[in-house]
Amino acid sequence: MKNKMKKQIELGQRVKDKVSDFIGIAVARVTYLNGCVQIQVTPKAVEGKIINQWIDEIQLEVVDQGILPVEKKEKPEKLSTARNYRSSHNYGGMRSHPGQ
């Protein structure tokens, strides 16, 4: 018998509990000292309430890719600096001087 490793659930995927049919987005993962891995699953809000569930990862199956984790965007170019602002505007009653 071959030991097949189950693919780890990725945060952001839509998952379903095989036992209760609870469906939601995987939003957190915790690994206990005994090796148990649980995923926090957040469903869509019903009547304005959200009830998260912690479910053993082995009990979950992936429904679809759900939402993508937020990617870090590159820093936007600086539009202006405080020095440029002061030199081009009357800043708090201060007069701008050449070279500032």
For each residue, the residues with C-beta under 8 A, 3 or more apart:
1:
2:
3:
4:
5:
6: 58
7:
8: 57
9: 13 15 26 29 39 57 60 62
10: 13 26
11: 26 27 28 29 69
12: 25 26 27 65 66 67 68 69
13: 9 10 25 26 62 63 64 65 66
14: 23 24 25 26 62 63 64 65 66
15: 9 23 24 25 26 39 41 60 61 62 63 66
16: 21 22 23 60 61 63
17: 20 21 22 23 41 53 55 59 60
18: 59 60 61
19: 59
20: 17
21: 16 17
22: 16 17 41 43 53 55
23: 14 15 16 17 41 43 63
24: 14 15 41 42 43 44 52 53
25: 12 13 14 15 41 42 43 66 67
26: 9 10 11 12 13 14 15 29 39 40 41 60 66
27: 11 12 40 41 42 52
28: 11 39 40
29: 9 11 26 37 38 39 40 57
30: 37 38 40 54
31: 35 36 37
32: 35 36 37 38
33:
34:
35: 31 32
36: 31 32 56
37: 29 30 31 32 56 57 58
38: 29 30 32 54 55 56 57
39: 9 15 26 28 29 54 55 56 57 60
40: 26 27 28 29 30 52 53 54
41: 15 17 22 23 24 25 26 27 52 53 54 55 60
42: 24 25 27 50 52
43: 22 23 24 25 46 50 51 53
44: 24 50
45: 48 49 50
46: 43 49
47:
48: 45
49: 45 46
50: 42 43 44 45
51: 43
52: 24 27 40 41 42
53: 17 22 24 40 41 43
54: 30 38 39 40 41
55: 17 22 38 39 41 59 60
56: 36 37 38 39 59 60
57: 8 9 29 37 38 39 60
58: 6 37
59: 17 18 19 55 56
60: 9 15 16 17 18 26 39 41 55 56 57
61: 15 16 18
62: 9 13 14 15
63: 13 14 15 16 23 66
64: 13 14
65: 12 13 14 68
66: 12 13 14 15 25 26 63
67: 12 25
68: 12 65 71
69: 11 12
70:
71: 68
72:
73:
74:
75:
76: 79
77:
78: 81
79: 76
80: 84 85
81: 78 84 85
82: 85 86
83: 86 87 100
84: 80 81 87 88
85: 80 81 82 88 89 91
86: 82 83 89 91 94 96 100
87: 83 84 96 97 100
88: 84 85 96
89: 85 86 96
90: 93 94 95 96
91: 85 86 94 96
92:
93: 90
94: 86 90 91
95: 90
96: 86 87 88 89 90 91 100
97: 87 100
98:
99:
100: 83 86 87 96 97
